Amino acid sequence: MTKGSGDARMQPLYFLITTAGTDTHSICFETHRKALDILEGRKIDPTFYPVIYGAGDTEDWTDPKVWLKANPSLGETIGMDKVEAACESAKQNPGEENSFRQLRLNQWVKQAARWMPMDKWDAFAYPVDEEMLEGRVCYGGLDLSSTTDLTSFCLVFPPEDEDEPYYVLPYFWVPEDTLELRVKRDHVPYDLWHRQGYLETTEGNVVHYGYIEKFIERLGECFNIREIAFDRWGAVQMVQNLEGMGFTVVPMGQGFASMSPPTKELMKLTLEKKLAHGGHPVLRWNMDNIFIRTDPAGNIKADKAKSTEKIDGAIAMIMALDRAIRCGNDVSESVYDSRGLLFI
C-alpha cells in the first residue's frame, strides 16, 4: 500500500488508522491480519508497530468489560449510557448486532446488518443421526453455482409428529486442484473442513457434476427423496440426468415470490428451535454470510450479489425447505412424475 512512497525521506513514518469493516478481501483486512500476526508472534517486522483496540471474535459483545477493550476512553469521551443504549437496541433488533460490533467494538463482521442471529442458529446444533433418517421422506435443494465454485446439495426431512424438528443434511463440493488456493485467497478453512469430512472435493480444477450426480443417486438409495428443487436458470443437463435416474426435479425461481415464504419460515423455525442442522460448519458459515434484500411489499430473499461470501448451502437448504413445507410426508405421486419438467 505504501511501498516505495517514502524512499526519498531519511526516516519516513506512516500512520494507518481505521475501524474494522466487512470486506475480508480488502487491503485493510490484510493489514489487520498482519498486525495480529505480529502481536501474536507469528510474524516479525521491526518497521511495523501494531496497536489494536477491539474485542476478540469470540468475546461476549454484551459484556461492559469487553467494551472497555475497544473503547479505552469509555466514560470520559464516550458516555457509558450511550453504549448501553446501543447494545440494548442491538439485542432487541438482531439486524443491528453487526453494526454495534463493528463500530463500537472494532470487530470484523460479515456485513453491516446480520440477518440470522447466530446464537439462535447455534442453539440447536445437535448431531443429526443419518441412520435414524434412513428410508424417511425428504426433499432436496441443489445449488450448483459455477463449475469452479462451491456447490451444495441439501436434504430436509419434514417432521413426522408435532414434537419433532425438521432435520437438515447438507453436502458441499469444491474442485480438488483449487483447494489450497481458496484457503489462501478467501481466508476460509476449506482444507480443515475437508479433513473433517464436512466438505468433499472432485477431481480436477472444476466441479465434476457427474460425481455429484452419482453421489445424489447413492443418497436416493438411503432416503426417500421425493423431490429435488433447483434454480431453473441453470444445470439443465444435470437435471435431465437426475430425471433419468428416477428423481423428480422441480424448477424453483430465485425471485421474491418463490424465495420469501421459505426464507421467512427458516427464521421462524430457527427461533423456535425446530430446525436440527447438526452444527455443520460449512452451512453455518453460509448462514452467517447471508445478506437479505427486502421489496416494498415486505418480501425477502437472500442476495448472492451483496452477501460478502458464499451462501450456496443456505440457498440449497431454503429451496429444500420450501418443498418439505409444501409437501410434508405426503407420498402420493407428484405432478412432475406424470407431466415432466417444463423448460421455459
N, C-alpha and C positions, 0 to 999 in steps of 0.2 A: 504493500500500500504506500509506503514512504521510501522504498528502496531507491538509493541514488539521489534523492532530492536534497540531502544535506551534505553532499560531498565537498562543496565549496566552503563549508564552515569548519572551523577548528574543532569545536565541541557542540555539534548540533544537539538540540533537545526537543523532543516532541511530546505533547500531551494528547493522549487519546481518551476521550471521555464519552461514555454512552450509557444508556439504560438497556436492559435486556429487551429483546424483541421476539418476533415469532418466526423469522426465516432462518432455519438452521443451515441453509446453504449460502449464507451471506458472509462477506468479509468480516463483519462484526462478530459473528458466531465463531469463525475461525480464530480470531484474535482472543475471544473469550476462552476458547479451549486451550490455546497456547498459554494464557495466563494461569488457568487451572493446572495445567501440566507442570508449569514452573513452580507454582506454590506447593504442589504435592510431590515434587522431586522427580517427576518423570522426564523432564527436560531441563537443560541448563542453558541460560542465555544471560550473561552478565550485563548486557546492554538493555535488558527489558526488565522493568520494575513493576510488577503487577500488584494492584490493590483492588480487592473486590468486597463491596458491602452488599450482601444479599443472603437470602435464605437458601438452604440446601434443597435439592429436588425432593427429598423425602421428608422434610421437616413439616410440622403442622402449621399451616398458614394462618390458622385462627389463634395461635398462641402469642400473647403480647411479648414474651421473651424472644420469640423469633423475629418479631417486628423490629426490635432494637438492633438486631444484627444488620438489617438493611437500612435502618434509619438511626445512626448514632446520635443525631441531634433531636431525637424524638422527645417531645416535652419541652423543647426550647424553641426551635424554629418551626416545628410542626406540632400542633396540639394532639395529645393522645385521644381526645374526644373525636377528632376528625377521622383518625384511623379506625377507631372503634365503630363509628357510624358506617364507614365504608365497608368494613368487614361484615357487619350485621346485614347490610344490604346485599352483599355477595352471598351470604348464607341463605338469604331468602330468595335470591334470584341466581340460579346456577350459571346463567349466561354472563354474569358479572365476575365470576370467580377468577377467570384467567386475567381479566383486566386488573383486578386487585393484586394478584400475584406478580404480574409483570411490572406494573407501575409503582406499587407500594413496597414490594419485596424483592424486586430486581431478579425475578426468576424467568428463565426462558420457557415459553409456553407454545403450544401448537398453533393457536390462533387467538385473536383478541377476545372472541366470545366462544366459550366452550359450550357445546350443545349437551353432551352426555356427562352428567356428574359421575366421575369415575369411581368415587367411593360407593355410590349406589350400584354401579356395574360390578365392582369387586365383591360386594356383599353376598352375591350368590354364585361365587366361583367354585362351587363344589364339584368334585370329579364326576364325570358322566361315564357310566358303565356301558360300553358298546355292546357287550354280551347280553346285557339286560334288554337292549333295544332290538336285538335280532328278530327279524320277522315282522316287526311293527310297521304300521303305515307311517310314511314320512314324505316330505316334499323337498325338492332340490332347487337351489338357485345357482346359476352359472354366470360368472363374470370373467370373461376372457381377457379383457383389456387388449394390449398388443402382444405380438409374439415374443417380444423382448422384455416384457414386464411381468409383474406379479399377477398370477392367475389364481382364481379362487372358485371352489365349489363348496356349497354349504347344504347340509341336510337339517331340516327342522321337523321334529316329531311332535304332533299335537297331543295334548293330554288325553288320557283315557278316562279320567274322572276329575271331579272338581278340585280335588286336593293336589293333583299332580301338575307340575310346571310343563312348559314347552321345553324340550331338550334340543340342544344345538350341537351338531358335529361339523366343524369347519375343516377344510383341506386347502393347502396352498402349494403352489409350484413356482419356481424360477429357473432360468437356464443355468446349468451347471457351470459353464465356462465363464459366466459373468458374476459368480457368487462373491469372490474376493473383491472384485472391482466395486460392487454395490456396497459392501461393508465400508470401504474407504470413502467412497463418494457420498453415500447417504448417511453415514454415521449411524447405521442401523445394524443390530447384531444378527443378520441373516445366517451367518456361519454357526453361531451358537444355537439358534432355533433349529437349524438343520441337524446338528449333532444331537439335540434333544428330541428329535423326531416330530417337531411341530411344523416343519417345512420340508418339502421334497424338491429334488432337482430333476430336471430332464436333460438328457444328453445333448451337448452342443451349446451354441450361443443364442438359441431361440427356444421358446417353449414348444415342446413336442406334443401337439394336440392328439396324435394317435395314442400316446402313452396315457393321457388323461382320459380318453375315451375308454380304454381298456380298464383303467382304474375305476371309473364310474360303473362299468359293466360288472366288475367284481363286487362293488358295493350293492348293486342290484340283486346279487345272489344272496346277500346277507339281510338286506332290508327291503321292505315292500315300498319301493319308490313309486308313488302314484303319479307324480308329475314333476317335470323339471322346467322351471321358469328361466327365461334367458332374454337378454337385450335383443329385440327384434332387428336392430340395425347391424348386427354383426354375427359372425360364426355360422353362416348359413350351411356350409359344408359339414361342419361338426354336428349341427343339429340334425341334418339329414342322416348322418352316420348313427347318431344316437337313436333316431327313429327306427333305423334298420335293425338295431339291437333289441327293439321291442319297447323302448321307453316312450312315454307320452310327453312331448315337449310343448311348452306353452309360451308364445311370444308375449313379452311384457314391456310396455312403453316406459321410458325413463322420465316422463314429464310429471307435473304436479298431480294430475288426475289419477295416475296409476300409483305413484310412489308415496303420496301424502298419507293415505289411510294406514298402510303397514308401518310407515315411519313413526307416526304418532302412536300406534299400538305398541311398537318396540319400546318406546319410552315408558308407556303405561305399564307394560309387563315387567320392565326393569325396576321401576319404582315399587311395584307390588311384589317383587321377588318371585316372579312366576316365569323366569327365563333362566334355565340352567345351562351355562355355557362352558363349564369346566375350567374357567380362568385361562383359556388358551391365549398365550402371549401375543401371537400374531394378530388374532382377532381383536384383542384388547388394544393393541397399537392402532389398528384400523379405526376402532371406535373412538379413540382419543383424538384422531386426526379429523373427524367429521366437521365440516362447515355446512351449516344449514341455510338454505335460501327460503324465503317466505314470499308468497304472492299477495296481492291486495285482498284476496278472499280469506287469507289465513292458512292456506295450504302450504305444506313444507316438503322439502326434499333435500337429500344430501347433494352437495355440489362438488363434483370432482375437480373442476377447474379452480375453485377457490380454496379447497382443502389443501393444507400445506404439504401433506404427504399422502401415502396410499390409503385408500378406503375400499379397495376391491372386495375384501371379505365382508365388510359391513353391507355393501350393496347386494352381494350374493345372499346374505342372510335375510335382508329385508324382502327380497323377491321370494325366497323360500317361505318366509313367514306369511307373506300375503296369501300364498296358495294354501298353507296349513290352516290359516284362519278361515278362509273361504270354504274349504272342503272338509276340514276336520278329519275324522276317522271314517268318512264315507268311502266304501269300497265299491260303489257302483261304477258303471262304465263312464268314462269321461267323454265329453263331446268330441274331443280331439282323437279319441280312439277310432271313431267311425268316420269323422269328417276329414281328419288330417289337418296339416298346417296351411294357413293362408299367408302367402308372402306378398305383401303389398309394397 
